[in-house]
Amino acid sequence: MIFASVGSMLPFDRLVRAVDDWAAANRQVPVLIQIGDGTYQPRHADWVRMMPHHLYARRLAECTLFVAHVGIGSIFQALEARKQLLMLPRLAKLGEHTTDHQLHTVARFRDTGGLRVVETVPALQAEMTHLLDTPLETERGLSPYASPAMTDRIRDFLGASVN
């Protein structure tokens, strides 16, 4: 199953339409899209506007491929769940966001294992097919908990600032 999400803040109809069009050509693959407040309503994929966090987490855990915007929350959730993530950045020039900060996020995470970034709708659709056939390595993932070294540094910092 493919689970796609535009996040919880802004519409991203370009992503929703791209995934829906892919679903039309790949009827054998179940697709669920969280579309948020977008105006485009999918005709070929199942969709919801928003879902409670526990259902979102369940869909993420069940999916074979997670497709999303380049949001830091989506990145961390995919890494924690050890799910391959295919991302399409929102672009300010298309009115999808107020800035192009997602392009800066792409630069930071482009080489992270388990993540793939594409720049165009045709590339997104081609990569969806490719990643179902040849999944990305996701074993490294990301722990939902801070490392002991990190918590020790925080404890030391807080202890030093109290004294």
Contact map, one row per residue, 1 for C-alpha under 8 A:
1110000000000000000000000000111100000000000000000000000000000111100000000000000000000000000000000000000000000000000000000000000000000000000000000000000000000000000
1111000000000000000000000000111100000000000000000000000000000011111000000000000000000000000000000000000000000000000000000000000000000000000000000000000000000000000
1111100000000000000000000000001111000000000000000000000000110011111000000000000000000000000000000000000000000000000000000000000000000000000000000000000000000000000
0111110000000001001000000000001111000000000000000000000000000000011100000000000000000000000000000000000000000000000000000000000000000000000000000000000000000000000
0011111000000000000000000000000011100000000000000000000000000000011110000000000000000000000000000000000000000000000000000000000000000000000000000000000000000000000
0001111101110011000000000000000001110000000000000000000000000000000110000000000000000000000000000000000000000000000000000000000000000000000000000000000000000000000
0000111111000000000000000000000001010000000000000000000000000000000110100100000000000000000000000000000000000000000000000000000000000000000000000000000000000000000
0000011111000000000000000000000000010000000000000100000000000000000000000000000000000000000000000000000000000000000000000000000000000000000000000000000000000000000
0000001111100000000000000000000000010000000000000000000000000000000000000000000000000000000000000000000000000000000000000000000000000000000000000000000000000000000
0000011111110000000000000000000000011100000000000000000000000000000000000000000000000000000000011000000000000000000000000000000000000000000000000000000000000000000
0000010011111000000000000000000000111110000000000000000000000000000000000000000000000000000000010000000000000000000000000000000000000000000000000000000000000000000
0000010001111111000000000000000000100100000000000000000000000000000000000000000000000000010000010000000000000000000000000000000000000000000000000000000000000000000
0000000000111111100000000000000000100111000000000000000000000000000000000000000000000000000000000000000000000000000000000000000000000000000000000000000000000000000
0000000000011111110000000000000000000000000000000000000000000000000000000000000000000000000000000000000000000000000000001000000000000000000000000000000000000000000
0000010000011111111000000000000000000000000000000000000000000000000110000000000000000001000000000000000000000000000000001000000000000000000000000000000000000000000
0001010000011111111100000000000010100001010000000000000000000000000000000000000000000000000000000000000000000000000000000000000000000000000000000000000000000000000
0000000000001111111110000000000000000001010000000000000000000000000000000000000000000000000000000000000000000000000000000000000000000000000000000000000000000000000
0000000000000111111111000000000000000000000000000000000000000000000000000000000000000000000000000000000000000000000000001001100000000000000000000000000000000000000
0001000000000011111111100000000010000000000010000000000000000000000000000000000000000000000000000000000000000000000000000000100000000000000000000000000000000000000
0000000000000001111111110000000000000000011110000000000000000000000000000000000000000000000000000000000000000000000000000000000000000000000000000000000000000000000
0000000000000000111111111000000000000000000100000000000000000000000000000000000000000000000000000000000000000000000000000000000000000000000000000000000000000000000
0000000000000000011111111100000000000000000000000000000000000000000000000000000000000000000000000000000000000000000000000000100000000000000000000000000000000000000
0000000000000000001111111110111000000000000110000000000000000000000000000000000000000000000000000000000000000000000000000000000000000000000000000000000000000000000
0000000000000000000111111110000000000000000110000000000000000000000000000000000000000000000000000000000000000000000000000000000000000000000000000000000000000000000
0000000000000000000011111110000000000000000000000000000000000000000000000000000000000000000000000000000000000000000000000000000000000000000000000000000000000000000
0000000000000000000001111111100000000000000000000000000000000000000000000000000000000000000000000000000000000000000000000000000000000000000000000000000000000000000
0000000000000000000000111111110000000000000100000000000000000000000000000000000000000000000000000000000000000000000000000000000000000000000000000000000000000000000
0000000000000000000000000111110000000000000000000000000000000000000000000000000000000000000000000000000000000000000000000000000000000000000000000000000000000000000
1100000000000000000000100111111000000000000000000000000000000000000000000000000000000000000000000000000000000000000000000000000000000000000000000000000000000000000
1100000000000000000000100011111100000000000010000000000000000000000000000000000000000000000000000000000000000000000000000000000000000000000000000000000000000000000
1111000000000000000000100000111110000000000011000000000000000000000000000000000000000000000000000000000000000000000000000000000000000000000000000000000000000000000
1111000000000000000000000000011111000000000011110000000000000000000000000000000000000000000000000000000000000000000000000000000000000000000000000000000000000000000
0011100000000001001000000000001111100000000011110000000000000000000000000000000000000000000000000000000000000000000000000000000000000000000000000000000000000000000
0011111000000000000000000000000111110000000000111110000000000000000000000000000000000000000000000000000000000000000000000000000000000000000000000000000000000000000
0000110000111001000000000000000011111100100000111100000000000000000000000000000000000000000000000000000000000000000000000000000000000000000000000000000000000000000
0000011111100000000000000000000001111100000000011100000000000000000000000000000000000000000000000000000000000000000000000000000000000000000000000000000000000000000
0000000001100000000000000000000000111110000000001000000000000000000000000000000000000000000000000000000000000000000000000000000000000000000000000000000000000000000
0000000001111000000000000000000000111111100000000000000000000000000000000000000000000000000000000000000000000000000000000000000000000000000000000000000000000000000
0000000000101000000000000000000000001111100000000000000000000000000000000000000000000000000000000000000000000000000000000000000000000000000000000000000000000000000
0000000000001001100000000000000000000111110000000000000000000000000000000000000000000000000000000000000000000000000000000000000000000000000000000000000000000000000
0000000000000000000000000000000000100111111000100000000000000000000000000000000000000000000000000000000000000000000000000000000000000000000000000000000000000000000
0000000000000001100100000000000000000001111111100000000000000000000000000000000000000000000000000000000000000000000000000000000000000000000000000000000000000000000
0000000000000000000100000000000000000000111111000000000000000000000000000000000000000000000000000000000000000000000000000000000000000000000000000000000000000000000
0000000000000000000110110010000000000000011111000000000000000000000000000000000000000000000000000000000000000000000000000000000000000000000000000000000000000000000
0000000000000000001100110000011110000000011111100000000000000000000000000000000000000000000000000000000000000000000000000000000000000000000000000000000000000000000
0000000000000000000000000000001110000000011111110000000000000000000000000000000000000000000000000000000000000000000000000000000000000000000000000000000000000000000
0000000000000000000000000000000111100000110011111000000000000000000000000000000000000000000000000000000000000000000000000000000000000000000000000000000000000000000
0000000000000000000000000000000111110000000001111110000000000000000000000000000000000000000000000000000000000000000000000000000000000000000000000000000000000000000
0000000000000000000000000000000001111000000000111110000000000000000000000000000000000000000000000000000000000000000000000000000000000000000000000000000000000000000
0000000100000000000000000000000001110000000000011111000000000000000000000000000000000000000000000000000000000000000000000000000000000000000000000000000000000000000
0000000000000000000000000000000001000000000000011111101100000000000000000000000000000000000000000000000000000000000000000000000000000000000000000000000000000000000
0000000000000000000000000000000000000000000000000111111100000000000000000000000000000000000000000000000000000000000000000000000000000000000000000000000000000000000
0000000000000000000000000000000000000000000000000011111110000000000000000000000000000000000000000000000000000000000000000000000000000000000000000000000000000000000
0000000000000000000000000000000000000000000000000001111111000000000000000000000000000000000000000000000000000000000000000000000000000000000000000000000000000000000
0000000000000000000000000000000000000000000000000011111111100000000000000000000000000000000000000000000000000000000000000000000000000000000000000000000000000000000
0000000000000000000000000000000000000000000000000011111111110000000000000000000000000000000000000000000000000000000000000000000000000000000000000000000000000000000
0000000000000000000000000000000000000000000000000000111111111000000000000000000000000000000000000000000000000000000000000000000000000000000000000000000000000000000
0000000000000000000000000000000000000000000000000000011111111100000000000000000000000000000000000000000000000000000000000000000000000000000000000000000000000000000
0010000000000000000000000000000000000000000000000000001111111110000000000000000000000000000000000000000000000000000000000000000000000000000000000000000000000000000
0010000000000000000000000000000000000000000000000000000111111110010000000000010010100000000000000000000000000000000000000000000000000000000000000000000000000000000
0000000000000000000000000000000000000000000000000000000011111110000000000000000010100000000000000000000000000000000000000000000000000000000000000000000000000000000
1000000000000000000000000000000000000000000000000000000001111111000000000000000000000000000000000000000000000000000000000000000000000000000000000000000000000000000
1110000000000000000000000000000000000000000000000000000000111111110000000000000000100000000000000000000000000000000000000000000000000000000000000000000000000000000
1110000000000000000000000000000000000000000000000000000000000111110000000000000000110000000000000000000000000000000000000000000000010000000000000000000000000000000
1110000000000000000000000000000000000000000000000000000000000011111000000000000000111100000000000000000000000000000000000000000100110000000000000000000000000000000
0111100000000000000000000000000000000000000000000000000000010011111100000000010000111100000000000000000000000000000000000000000000000000000000000000000000000000000
0111100000000000000000000000000000000000000000000000000000000000111110000000000000001110000000000000000000000000000000000000000000000000000000000000000000000000000
0001111000000010000000000000000000000000000000000000000000000000011111100100000000001111000000000000000000000000000000000000000000000000000000000000000000000000000
0000111000000010000000000000000000000000000000000000000000000000001111100100000000000011110000000000000000000000000000000000000000000000000000000000000000000000000
0000000000000000000000000000000000000000000000000000000000000000000111110110000000000011110000000000011011000000000000000000000000000000000000000000000000000000000
0000001000000000000000000000000000000000000000000000000000000000000111111110000000000000000000000000010010000000000000000000000000000000000000000000000000000000000
0000000000000000000000000000000000000000000000000000000000000000000001111111000000000000000000000000000010000000000000000000000000000000000000000000000000000000000
0000000000000000000000000000000000000000000000000000000000000000000000111111100000000000000000000000000000000000000000000000000000000000000000000000000000000000000
0000001000000000000000000000000000000000000000000000000000000000000111111111110000000000000000000000000000000000000000000000000000000000000000000000000000000000000
0000000000000000000000000000000000000000000000000000000000000000000001111111111000001000000000000000000000000000001000000000000000000000000000000000000000000000000
0000000000000000000000000000000000000000000000000000000000000000000000011111111100000000000000000000000000000000000000000000000000000000000001000000000000000000000
0000000000000000000000000000000000000000000000000000000000000000000000001111111110000000000000000000000000000000000000000000000000000000000000000000000000000000000
0000000000000000000000000000000000000000000000000000000000010000010000000111111111111000000000000000000000000000000000000000000000000000000000000000000000000000000
0000000000000000000000000000000000000000000000000000000000000000000000000011111111110000000000000000000000000000010000000000000000000000010011000000000000000000000
0000000000000000000000000000000000000000000000000000000000000000000000000001111111100000000000000000000000000000000000000000000000000000000011110000000000000000000
0000000000000000000000000000000000000000000000000000000000011000000000000000111111100000000000000000000000000000000000000000000000000000000011000000000000000000000
0000000000000000000000000000000000000000000000000000000000000000000000000000011111110000000000000000000000000000010000000000000000000000011111000000000000000000000
0000000000000000000000000000000000000000000000000000000000011011110000000000011111111000000000000000000000000000010000000000000000000000010000000000000000000000000
0000000000000000000000000000000000000000000000000000000000000001110000000000011001111100000000000000000000000000011100000000000000000011110000000000000000000000000
0000000000000000000000000000000000000000000000000000000000000000111100000010010000111110000000000000000000000000011100000000000000000000000000000000000000000000000
0000000000000000000000000000000000000000000000000000000000000000111100000000000000011111000000000000000000000000001111000001001100000000000000000000000000000000000
0000000000000000000000000000000000000000000000000000000000000000001111000000000000001111100000000000000000000000001111000001000000000000000000000000000000000000000
0000000000000010000000000000000000000000000000000000000000000000000111000000000000000111110000000000000000000000000011111001000000000000000000000000000000000000000
0000000000000000000000000000000000000000000000000000000000000000000011000000000000000011111000000000011001000000000011100000000000000000000000000000000000000000000
0000000000010000000000000000000000000000000000000000000000000000000011000000000000000001111100011001010000000000000000000000000000000000000000000000000000000000000
0000000000000000000000000000000000000000000000000000000000000000000000000000000000000000111111111011010000000000000000000000000000000000000000000000000000000000000
0000000000000000000000000000000000000000000000000000000000000000000000000000000000000000011111111111000000000000000000000000000000000000000000000000000000000000000
0000000000000000000000000000000000000000000000000000000000000000000000000000000000000000001111110000000000000000000000000000000000000000000000000000000000000000000
0000000000000000000000000000000000000000000000000000000000000000000000000000000000000000001111111000000000000000000000000000000000000000000000000000000000000000000
0000000000000000000000000000000000000000000000000000000000000000000000000000000000000000001111111100000000000000000000000000000000000000000000000000000000000000000
0000000001110000000000000000000000000000000000000000000000000000000000000000000000000000011111111100000000000000000000000000000000000000000000000000000000000000000
0000000001000000000000000000000000000000000000000000000000000000000000000000000000000000011101111111000000000000000000000000000000000000000000000000000000000000000
0000000000000000000000000000000000000000000000000000000000000000000000000000000000000000000100111111000000000000000000000000000000000000000000000000000000000000000
0000000000000000000000000000000000000000000000000000000000000000000000000000000000000000001100001111110000000000000000000000000000000000000000000000000000000000000
0000000000000000000000000000000000000000000000000000000000000000000000000000000000000000011100001111111100000000000000000000000000000000000000000000000000000000000
0000000000000000000000000000000000000000000000000000000000000000000000000000000000000000000000000011111110000000000000000000000000000000000000000000000000000000000
0000000000000000000000000000000000000000000000000000000000000000000001100000000000000000111000000011111111000000000000000000000000000000000000000000000000000000000
0000000000000000000000000000000000000000000000000000000000000000000001000000000000000000100000000001111111100000000000000000000000000000000000000000000000000000000
0000000000000000000000000000000000000000000000000000000000000000000000000000000000000000000000000001111111110000000000000000000000000000000000000000000000000000000
0000000000000000000000000000000000000000000000000000000000000000000001110000000000000000000000000000111111111000000000000000000000000000000000000000000000000000000
0000000000000000000000000000000000000000000000000000000000000000000001000000000000000000100000000000011111111100000010000000000000000000000000000000000000000000000
0000000000000000000000000000000000000000000000000000000000000000000000000000000000000000000000000000001111111100000000000000000000000000000000000000000000000000000
0000000000000000000000000000000000000000000000000000000000000000000000000000000000000000000000000000000111111110000000000000000000000000000000000000000000000000000
0000000000000000000000000000000000000000000000000000000000000000000000000000000000000000000000000000000011111111001000000000000000000000000000000000000000000000000
0000000000000000000000000000000000000000000000000000000000000000000000000000000000000000000000000000000001111111001110000000000000000000000000000000000000000000000
0000000000000000000000000000000000000000000000000000000000000000000000000000000000000000000000000000000000011111101000000000000000000000000000000000000000000000000
0000000000000000000000000000000000000000000000000000000000000000000000000000000000000000000000000000000000001111111000000000000000000000000000000000000000000000000
0000000000000000000000000000000000000000000000000000000000000000000000000000000000000000000000000000000000000011111000000000000000000001110110000000000000000000000
0000000000000000000000000000000000000000000000000000000000000000000000000000001001111000000000000000000000000001111100000000000000000001110010000000000000000000000
0000000000000000000000000000000000000000000000000000000000000000000000000010000000011110000000000000000000001111111110000000000000000001000000000000000000000000000
0000000000000000000000000000000000000000000000000000000000000000000000000000000000011110000000000000000000000100011111000000000000000000000000000000000000000000000
0000000000000000000000000000000000000000000000000000000000000000000000000000000000000111100000000000000001000100001111100000000000000000000000000000000000000000000
0000000000000000000000000000000000000000000000000000000000000000000000000000000000000111100000000000000000000000000111111011000000000000000000000000000000000000000
0000000000000000000000000000000000000000000000000000000000000000000000000000000000000001100000000000000000000000000011111011000000000000000000000000000000000000000
0000000000000000000000000000000000000000000000000000000000000000000000000000000000000001000000000000000000000000000001111111000000000000000000000000000000000000000
0000000000000110010000000000000000000000000000000000000000000000000000000000000000000001000000000000000000000000000001111111100000000000000000000000000000000000000
0000000000000000000000000000000000000000000000000000000000000000000000000000000000000000000000000000000000000000000000011111110000000000000000000000000000000000000
0000000000000000000000000000000000000000000000000000000000000000000000000000000000000000000000000000000000000000000001111111111000000000000000000000000000000000000
0000000000000000010000000000000000000000000000000000000000000000000000000000000000000111000000000000000000000000000001111111111100000000000000000000000000000000000
0000000000000000011001000000000000000000000000000000000000000000000000000000000000000000000000000000000000000000000000001111111110000000000000000000000000000000000
0000000000000000000000000000000000000000000000000000000000000000000000000000000000000000000000000000000000000000000000000111111111000000000000000000000000000000000
0000000000000000000000000000000000000000000000000000000000000000000000000000000000000100000000000000000000000000000000000011111111100000000000000000000000000000000
0000000000000000000000000000000000000000000000000000000000000000100000000000000000000100000000000000000000000000000000000001111111110000000000000000000000000000000
0000000000000000000000000000000000000000000000000000000000000000000000000000000000000000000000000000000000000000000000000000111111111000000000000000000000000000000
0000000000000000000000000000000000000000000000000000000000000000000000000000000000000000000000000000000000000000000000000000011111111110000000000000000000000000000
0000000000000000000000000000000000000000000000000000000000000000100000000000000000000000000000000000000000000000000000000000001111111111000000000000000000000000000
0000000000000000000000000000000000000000000000000000000000000001100000000000000000000000000000000000000000000000000000000000000111111110000000000000000000000000000
0000000000000000000000000000000000000000000000000000000000000000000000000000000000000000000000000000000000000000000000000000000011111110000000000000000000000000000
0000000000000000000000000000000000000000000000000000000000000000000000000000000000000000000000000000000000000000000000000000000001111111000000000000000000000000000
0000000000000000000000000000000000000000000000000000000000000000000000000000000000010000000000000000000000000000000000000000000001111111100000000000000000000000000
0000000000000000000000000000000000000000000000000000000000000000000000000000000000010000000000000000000000000000111000000000000000100111110000000000000000000000000
0000000000000000000000000000000000000000000000000000000000000000000000000000000000010000000000000000000000000000110000000000000000000011111100000000000000000000000
0000000000000000000000000000000000000000000000000000000000000000000000000000001001110000000000000000000000000000110000000000000000000001111110000000000000000000000
0000000000000000000000000000000000000000000000000000000000000000000000000000000001000000000000000000000000000000000000000000000000000000111110000000000000000000000
0000000000000000000000000000000000000000000000000000000000000000000000000000000001000000000000000000000000000000100000000000000000000000111111000000000000000000000
0000000000000000000000000000000000000000000000000000000000000000000000000000001111000000000000000000000000000000110000000000000000000000011111100000000000000000000
0000000000000000000000000000000000000000000000000000000000000000000000000001001111000000000000000000000000000000000000000000000000000000000111110000000000000000000
0000000000000000000000000000000000000000000000000000000000000000000000000000000100000000000000000000000000000000000000000000000000000000000011111100000000000000000
0000000000000000000000000000000000000000000000000000000000000000000000000000000100000000000000000000000000000000000000000000000000000000000001111100000000000000000
0000000000000000000000000000000000000000000000000000000000000000000000000000000000000000000000000000000000000000000000000000000000000000000000111110000000000000000
0000000000000000000000000000000000000000000000000000000000000000000000000000000000000000000000000000000000000000000000000000000000000000000000111111011000000000000
0000000000000000000000000000000000000000000000000000000000000000000000000000000000000000000000000000000000000000000000000000000000000000000000001111111000000000000
0000000000000000000000000000000000000000000000000000000000000000000000000000000000000000000000000000000000000000000000000000000000000000000000000111111100000000000
0000000000000000000000000000000000000000000000000000000000000000000000000000000000000000000000000000000000000000000000000000000000000000000000000011111110000000000
0000000000000000000000000000000000000000000000000000000000000000000000000000000000000000000000000000000000000000000000000000000000000000000000000111111111000000000
0000000000000000000000000000000000000000000000000000000000000000000000000000000000000000000000000000000000000000000000000000000000000000000000000111111111100000000
0000000000000000000000000000000000000000000000000000000000000000000000000000000000000000000000000000000000000000000000000000000000000000000000000001111111110000000
0000000000000000000000000000000000000000000000000000000000000000000000000000000000000000000000000000000000000000000000000000000000000000000000000000111111111000000
0000000000000000000000000000000000000000000000000000000000000000000000000000000000000000000000000000000000000000000000000000000000000000000000000000011111111100000
0000000000000000000000000000000000000000000000000000000000000000000000000000000000000000000000000000000000000000000000000000000000000000000000000000001111111110000
0000000000000000000000000000000000000000000000000000000000000000000000000000000000000000000000000000000000000000000000000000000000000000000000000000000111111111000
0000000000000000000000000000000000000000000000000000000000000000000000000000000000000000000000000000000000000000000000000000000000000000000000000000000011111111100
0000000000000000000000000000000000000000000000000000000000000000000000000000000000000000000000000000000000000000000000000000000000000000000000000000000001111111110
0000000000000000000000000000000000000000000000000000000000000000000000000000000000000000000000000000000000000000000000000000000000000000000000000000000000111111111
0000000000000000000000000000000000000000000000000000000000000000000000000000000000000000000000000000000000000000000000000000000000000000000000000000000000011111111
0000000000000000000000000000000000000000000000000000000000000000000000000000000000000000000000000000000000000000000000000000000000000000000000000000000000001111111
0000000000000000000000000000000000000000000000000000000000000000000000000000000000000000000000000000000000000000000000000000000000000000000000000000000000000111111
0000000000000000000000000000000000000000000000000000000000000000000000000000000000000000000000000000000000000000000000000000000000000000000000000000000000000011111
